[in-house]
Amino acid sequence: MNDNPIRITLEPNLGEWERAARSVLSPEELRAVIAQAINRTLNQGKTVALRQATKQYTIKRGDIDKTVRIYSASKNQDNPSGAMVFRGSRIPLRKFIVKPIGGISQKGIPRAARPHLFIQMRKDGGGTTSNPIFWMKQIVARRTTANRLPIAEETGPSIASMVGNDEAVQVIQDTLDDVLDRRIDHEIRRMMQR
């Protein structure tokens, strides 16, 4: 199951920067400068977004890094813009903190008395224990019927739901706005020194 993707777009007001840099840069140079600034800002925004996700959830950055896609700005666009999209399916529970409670051996123990698994997805809260969930060949699984098979892998939230909360989106957007202004200013100065 896929959650709805989260899209964060950067579209600076080109008119403002054209008035400011009219005497120094041509319109083509200005578009190139803004496209470079947007692309660097998006890369920095990706870092901030993944940092927000790993700050709130017990997951490693490498497990969620590949779910973020950056659409780069091009200097050939009339009004350069870029975007960051967080999309992906739900992440398997084995990527979070999962520990057995009690002994590992289950032979001869009634099903109701077998040890549970401790599962912790968020860093700020305690974990949960669940009896019908079990480890099987490096996956956290649950039986879908009363029979032994079939089993289904248990999943947690997707990256879109991790960075989609209001607090994380606000931090990401504030960082992008701040960094974009600094990057455009820096790129204009760098172009003037050529």
Phi and psi in degrees as a GROMACS rama.xvg file:
@    title "Ramachandran Plot"
@    xaxis  label "Phi"
@    yaxis  label "Psi"
@TYPE xy
-97.4782  136.456  ASN-2
-82.8011  164.103  ASP-3
-63.8775  134.453  ASN-4
-69.2241  151.247  PRO-5
-103.49  127.153  ILE-6
-120.75  125.551  ARG-7
-116.791  119.936  ILE-8
-109.906  141.967  THR-9
-113.119  114.051  LEU-10
-133.812  89.3816  GLU-11
-70.741  156.048  PRO-12
-77.8361  104.76  ASN-13
-66.9052  -32.6142  LEU-14
-61.2652  -40.991  GLY-15
-58.8908  -48.3544  GLU-16
-72.3638  -30.3457  TRP-17
-63.5161  -43.4504  GLU-18
-63.8705  -39.2317  ARG-19
-71.2424  -35.7073  ALA-20
-111.728  16.5001  ALA-21
-58.7496  -41.62  ARG-22
-76.6917  -16.0426  SER-23
-104.099  -40.2386  VAL-24
-122.536  148.883  LEU-25
-77.4538  163.597  SER-26
-58.7936  -36.0124  PRO-27
-66.5824  -42.7933  GLU-28
-64.6696  -38.9981  GLU-29
-64.2132  -41.5263  LEU-30
-63.1663  -38.8687  ARG-31
-65.1866  -41.4137  ALA-32
-62.8694  -45.3386  VAL-33
-67.7912  -39.2243  ILE-34
-62.4082  -42.6226  ALA-35
-62.3704  -42.7201  GLN-36
-64.4955  -41.3036  ALA-37
-62.7421  -44.9534  ILE-38
-64.2148  -41.8846  ASN-39
-67.025  -37.2305  ARG-40
-65.7499  -40.7913  THR-41
-63.7006  -39.3929  LEU-42
-63.7094  -40.1712  ASN-43
-69.0811  -35.4645  GLN-44
-64.8119  -36.5904  GLY-45
-61.7089  -42.9296  LYS-46
-60.7886  -44.3006  THR-47
-64.7743  -41.2492  VAL-48
-64.2462  -44.536  ALA-49
-67.877  -34.0764  LEU-50
-65.1133  -39.4446  ARG-51
-63.5798  -41.9758  GLN-52
-65.4927  -44.1206  ALA-53
-75.4655  -17.9178  THR-54
-74.5689  -33.7023  LYS-55
-94.8874  -25.8141  GLN-56
-120.668  154.641  TYR-57
-89.2904  62.9556  THR-58
-133.232  153.494  ILE-59
-87.692  149.551  LYS-60
-59.4889  -39.4764  ARG-61
-61.9292  -26.4069  GLY-62
-75.8564  -20.9537  ASP-63
-115.956  -6.55736  ILE-64
-61.2519  -38.871  ASP-65
-76.2373  -6.1466  LYS-66
-90.3672  -2.9391  THR-67
-102.436  129.648  VAL-68
-118.651  133.338  ARG-69
-108.82  127.093  ILE-70
-100.941  107.698  TYR-71
-73.7379  153.167  SER-72
-82.2494  151.56  ALA-73
-120.413  142.282  SER-74
-71.2097  -12.2256  LYS-75
-84.3859  -6.59398  ASN-76
-79.0553  147.779  GLN-77
-64.182  -41.5544  ASP-78
-128.609  94.2034  ASN-79
-57.0811  136.178  PRO-80
-149.465  154.663  SER-81
-140.261  169.81  GLY-82
-149.422  156.966  ALA-83
-120.857  128.716  MET-84
-122.672  127.62  VAL-85
-103.934  111.094  PHE-86
-144.299  143.473  ARG-87
165.326  167.113  GLY-88
-80.4711  174.664  SER-89
-64.9821  144.307  ARG-90
-86.7284  134.309  ILE-91
-59.7735  145.242  PRO-92
-61.2455  -25.1016  LEU-93
-64.9075  -16.0182  ARG-94
-80.3022  -13.7707  LYS-95
-98.7311  -171.785  PHE-96
-80.7345  118.9  ILE-97
-134.965  121.9  VAL-98
-133.653  142.716  LYS-99
-75.6081  144.245  PRO-100
-105.98  125.055  ILE-101
93.4422  -166.425  GLY-102
-73.8111  163.959  GLY-103
-85.8004  -39.1753  ILE-104
-68.8  132.562  SER-105
-120.893  4.7136  GLN-106
-68.5266  128.614  LYS-107
81.9022  0.718278  GLY-108
-98.5128  130.933  ILE-109
-58.7129  148.073  PRO-110
-53.8432  -41.5581  ARG-111
-67.8343  -24.6648  ALA-112
-97.0979  0.063133  ALA-113
-68.1256  152.632  ARG-114
-65.5507  148.479  PRO-115
-89.8446  172.064  HIS-116
-104.515  137.595  LEU-117
-93.3901  124.133  PHE-118
-123.503  124.985  ILE-119
-128.773  117.17  GLN-120
-100.735  -40.2432  MET-121
-99.6132  144.178  ARG-122
-76.038  -28.1743  LYS-123
-83.8211  -8.43748  ASP-124
-123.481  165.305  GLY-125
-73.6117  169.57  GLY-126
-89.7285  -179.926  GLY-127
-121.807  156.878  THR-128
-114.509  145.108  THR-129
-142.286  126.42  SER-130
-75.2647  -45.1071  ASN-131
-75.2216  -6.07816  PRO-132
-90.6965  139.993  ILE-133
-145.88  162.279  PHE-134
-82.5214  139.333  TRP-135
-152.266  111.583  MET-136
48.904  55.1939  LYS-137
65.7252  20.7539  GLN-138
-126.997  154.961  ILE-139
-97.6366  118.052  VAL-140
-126.158  165.997  ALA-141
-140.694  140.985  ARG-142
-74.0708  135.962  ARG-143
-90.9861  -17.554  THR-144
-132.929  -178.374  THR-145
-75.1788  -16.3488  ALA-146
-76.6976  170.224  ASN-147
-65.561  -41.1005  ARG-148
-122.684  152.486  LEU-149
-85.3611  161.154  PRO-150
-122.295  158.961  ILE-151
-131.143  140.887  ALA-152
-73.5511  135.673  GLU-153
-83.0671  142.973  GLU-154
-126.25  158.947  THR-155
-107.237  -154.031  GLY-156
-75.3021  164.085  PRO-157
-91.8186  169.327  SER-158
-64.2014  -32.4907  ILE-159
-63.8962  -38.7115  ALA-160
-76.9484  -24.7611  SER-161
-70.3458  -44.7698  MET-162
-95.9778  -0.507653  VAL-163
-84.844  -5.40408  GLY-164
-73.1393  157.406  ASN-165
-59.8005  -39.6174  ASP-166
-64.0034  -46.8319  GLU-167
-66.6008  -42.8079  ALA-168
-62.9816  -39.8116  VAL-169
-64.7611  -43.5447  GLN-170
-62.1701  -43.7869  VAL-171
-63.8308  -46.8418  ILE-172
-65.3063  -41.5847  GLN-173
-61.4716  -42.6315  ASP-174
-64.0441  -44.0532  THR-175
-62.0956  -43.6161  LEU-176
-62.4187  -44.1951  ASP-177
-65.7081  -46.8893  ASP-178
-68.4573  -37.1004  VAL-179
-62.06  -45.9045  LEU-180
-60.7798  -43.4021  ASP-181
-65.9604  -39.5981  ARG-182
-68.3552  -41.3692  ARG-183
-63.5066  -44.6153  ILE-184
-59.8443  -44.2974  ASP-185
-63.7836  -44.1392  HIS-186
-66.7127  -35.9953  GLU-187
-64.7231  -45.1715  ILE-188
-62.5542  -39.1263  ARG-189
-65.3287  -39.8707  ARG-190
-68.557  -34.3952  MET-191
-68.6846  -28.5617  MET-192
-78.1622  -10.4809  GLN-193
